[in-house]
C-alpha cells in the first residue's frame, strides 16, 4: 500500500507530465534547498551546487513526458544530483590534469601560434554566442560568471525572483554549450 507521500508525489508527477507549471514549482520549492545541501557535500561550492541542481530541474522539466520513475521522486532527484556532481568532479579532475600538464609543459606552448589563434577564435565565438542570447539572459549570466554576483544579488538588481535568475543562467549555459560545442573535447 502506498503512503500518502508516495501518492502525493505520483499526483505531482502526473500534473508535471501534463505541463502543470505550478506542480513543477511545488516540486522545486519542496526539494531545491535539500538538493543544494546534498550537492554541496560533493562540490564544497554552493554556487556550483546550485548550478548542478538547477540543471537537474531543467532536464527534469524538459524530459517530463518521458520520465519513468519507479521509486520515490525525491530518490530520483537525489540520484540525478549525485550523478551531476560526479560528472562535475570528473570534469574538475580532467581540468586539473590539463592545468598540471600545461604548467609542466609550458615552454612547449610559449610560441604556439595555433593555440593562440584557437583561443582567439574561441573568445570571438563566445562573444558572438553571448550577443545572440536574449538581453536579460546574457545580463544574468555575465553578472554571475564574470562579476561573481550570486543569484540573490542579481535578482535584486534586475527586480526578478531568484528562480528567474536561475532559469536565465541555465538557459544561457545550454545555449552557450550548443553554440560552442565544436570547442569541447570529447573523450
C-alpha positions as CSV (number, residue, x, y, z in Angstrom):
1,X,0.0,0.0,0.0
2,X,1.3,3.4,-1.0
3,X,1.9,6.1,1.7
4,X,0.3,9.5,1.4
5,X,3.7,10.9,0.5
6,X,4.0,8.5,-2.4
7,X,0.5,9.3,-3.6
8,X,1.3,13.0,-3.4
9,X,4.5,12.5,-5.4
10,X,2.6,10.5,-8.0
11,X,0.0,13.2,-8.3
12,X,2.7,15.9,-8.7
13,X,4.5,13.8,-11.3
14,X,1.2,13.3,-13.2
15,X,0.5,17.0,-13.2
16,X,4.1,17.8,-14.3
17,X,3.8,15.4,-17.2
18,X,0.6,17.4,-18.1
19,X,2.7,20.5,-18.2
20,X,1.4,22.0,-15.0
21,X,4.0,24.6,-14.1
22,X,2.5,25.2,-10.6
23,X,3.1,21.5,-9.8
24,X,6.7,21.8,-11.0
25,X,7.0,24.9,-8.8
26,X,5.8,23.0,-5.8
27,X,8.3,20.2,-6.5
28,X,11.1,22.7,-7.0
29,X,10.2,24.5,-3.7
30,X,9.9,21.3,-1.8
31,X,13.3,19.8,-2.8
32,X,15.6,22.6,-4.0
33,X,17.2,23.5,-0.7
34,X,17.8,19.9,0.3
35,X,19.2,19.1,-3.1
36,X,21.6,22.0,-3.0
37,X,22.8,21.0,0.5
38,X,23.3,17.4,-0.8
39,X,25.2,18.6,-3.8
40,X,27.4,20.9,-1.7
41,X,28.7,17.8,0.2
42,X,30.3,16.7,-3.1
43,X,31.3,20.1,-4.6
44,X,32.1,22.1,-1.5
45,X,30.9,25.1,-3.5
46,X,27.4,26.4,-3.1
47,X,27.3,28.2,-6.4
48,X,28.4,25.0,-8.3
49,X,25.9,23.0,-6.2
50,X,23.1,25.4,-7.2
51,X,24.0,25.1,-10.8
52,X,24.0,21.3,-10.7
53,X,20.6,21.3,-9.0
54,X,19.2,23.8,-11.4
55,X,20.4,21.8,-14.3
56,X,18.8,18.7,-12.9
57,X,15.4,20.5,-12.6
58,X,15.8,21.9,-16.1
59,X,16.4,18.5,-17.5
60,X,13.6,17.1,-15.4
61,X,11.1,19.6,-16.9
62,X,12.4,19.2,-20.4
63,X,12.2,15.4,-20.2
64,X,9.0,15.3,-18.2
65,X,7.0,13.4,-20.8
66,X,9.4,10.5,-21.0
67,X,10.0,10.2,-17.2
68,X,9.8,6.6,-15.8
69,X,10.2,6.9,-12.1
70,X,9.7,3.6,-10.2
71,X,10.8,4.6,-6.7
72,X,10.2,7.9,-4.9
73,X,10.5,11.2,-6.7
74,X,13.0,12.5,-4.1
75,X,15.2,9.5,-4.5
76,X,15.2,10.0,-8.3
77,X,16.1,13.7,-7.8
78,X,18.9,12.8,-5.3
79,X,20.4,10.3,-7.7
80,X,20.2,12.8,-10.6
81,X,22.0,15.4,-8.5
82,X,24.6,12.8,-7.3
83,X,25.2,11.9,-11.0
84,X,25.6,15.6,-11.9
85,X,28.1,16.0,-9.0
86,X,30.1,13.0,-10.2
87,X,30.2,14.4,-13.7
88,X,31.3,17.8,-12.3
89,X,34.0,16.1,-10.2
90,X,35.3,14.2,-13.3
91,X,35.4,17.4,-15.2
92,X,37.3,19.1,-12.4
93,X,39.8,16.2,-12.3
94,X,40.3,16.4,-16.0
95,X,40.7,20.2,-15.9
96,X,43.2,19.9,-13.1
97,X,45.2,17.3,-15.0
98,X,45.2,19.6,-18.1
99,X,46.3,22.6,-16.0
100,X,49.0,20.5,-14.4
101,X,50.2,19.3,-17.8
102,X,50.1,22.9,-19.1
103,X,52.2,24.1,-16.1
104,X,54.7,21.2,-16.6
105,X,55.0,21.7,-20.3
106,X,54.5,25.5,-20.5
107,X,57.7,26.0,-22.5
108,X,56.2,23.9,-25.3
109,X,53.3,26.4,-25.5
110,X,55.3,29.6,-25.4
111,X,55.4,30.2,-29.2
112,X,52.4,28.2,-30.2
113,X,50.6,30.4,-32.7
114,X,48.0,27.8,-33.5
115,X,46.9,27.7,-29.8
116,X,46.8,31.5,-29.7
117,X,44.7,31.5,-32.8
118,X,42.3,28.9,-31.4
119,X,42.0,30.8,-28.2
120,X,41.3,34.0,-30.1
121,X,38.6,32.2,-32.2
122,X,37.1,30.8,-29.1
123,X,36.8,34.2,-27.5
124,X,35.2,35.6,-30.6
125,X,32.8,32.7,-30.8
126,X,31.9,33.2,-27.1
127,X,31.3,36.9,-27.7
128,X,29.1,36.1,-30.7
129,X,27.2,33.5,-28.7
130,X,26.6,36.0,-25.8
131,X,25.4,38.6,-28.3
132,X,22.8,36.1,-29.6
133,X,21.3,35.5,-26.1
134,X,18.3,37.5,-25.0
135,X,19.5,40.6,-23.2
136,X,18.2,39.6,-19.8
137,X,19.6,36.1,-20.1
138,X,23.1,37.4,-21.1
139,X,23.0,40.0,-18.3
140,X,22.2,37.5,-15.6
141,X,24.9,35.1,-17.0
142,X,27.6,37.8,-17.2
143,X,26.8,39.2,-13.7
144,X,27.1,35.6,-12.2
145,X,30.1,34.3,-14.1
146,X,32.2,37.3,-14.8
147,X,31.2,39.7,-11.9
148,X,30.9,37.0,-9.3
149,X,27.4,38.0,-8.2
150,X,25.1,35.4,-6.6
151,X,21.6,34.7,-7.7
152,X,20.1,36.7,-4.9
153,X,22.1,39.8,-5.7
154,X,21.3,39.5,-9.4
155,X,17.6,39.1,-8.6
156,X,17.6,42.3,-6.6
157,X,19.4,44.2,-9.3
158,X,17.1,43.0,-12.0
159,X,13.9,43.1,-10.0
160,X,13.0,39.5,-10.5
161,X,12.9,36.3,-8.4
162,X,16.0,34.2,-7.7
163,X,14.2,31.4,-9.6
164,X,14.0,33.6,-12.7
165,X,17.8,34.3,-12.4
166,X,18.4,30.5,-12.1
167,X,16.4,29.8,-15.2
168,X,18.1,32.5,-17.2
169,X,21.6,31.3,-16.3
170,X,20.6,27.7,-17.0
171,X,19.3,28.8,-20.4
172,X,22.5,30.8,-21.1
173,X,24.6,27.7,-20.2
174,X,22.6,25.4,-22.5
175,X,22.7,27.9,-25.4
176,X,26.5,28.5,-24.9
177,X,27.2,24.8,-24.8
178,X,25.3,24.4,-28.0
179,X,27.0,27.4,-29.7
180,X,30.5,26.3,-28.6
181,X,30.1,22.5,-28.9
182,X,32.9,22.4,-31.6
183,X,35.4,23.5,-29.0
184,X,34.6,20.8,-26.5
185,X,37.0,17.9,-26.3
186,X,35.2,14.6,-26.3
187,X,36.9,11.7,-24.5
